[in-house]
Amino acid sequence: MRVLMLPTEDQMRGEESGIVRVNLAYRKYLPEFGVELVDEYDSYDLKAVHAGCNTENVDVALCHGLYWSADYPCNKWEYKTNGKVIEVLRQAKKITVPSTWVAESIM
């Protein structure tokens, strides 16, 4: 299976976050299970998106959670990021989360 996973490796250069760590682990281990991770302009069978990286034609949303904007004074970028994540969740055919706790915040 050919999978376009966003962000791509190039898009993650110089960044460090939980999403980057998870994404790099997927890139390391998924090929062992017959998954070929492709570049953004290659053909693919499935599009998997972390956070709000891309909101078009999302097959699987890989959601690690949202910023708790109601619980503390947030920056504008946190509100914008939440909006992008929610848009991806609304459009995705399937959604995955790492825990029941994250699932509850989405439900």
Secondary structure, DSSP 8 states (H G I E B T S, - for coil): -EEEEES-HHHHTT--SHHHHHHHHHHHHGGGGT-EEE-TTS--SEEEEETTS--SS-SEEE------TTTS---HHHHHHHHHHHHHHHH-SEEE-SSHHHHHHH-
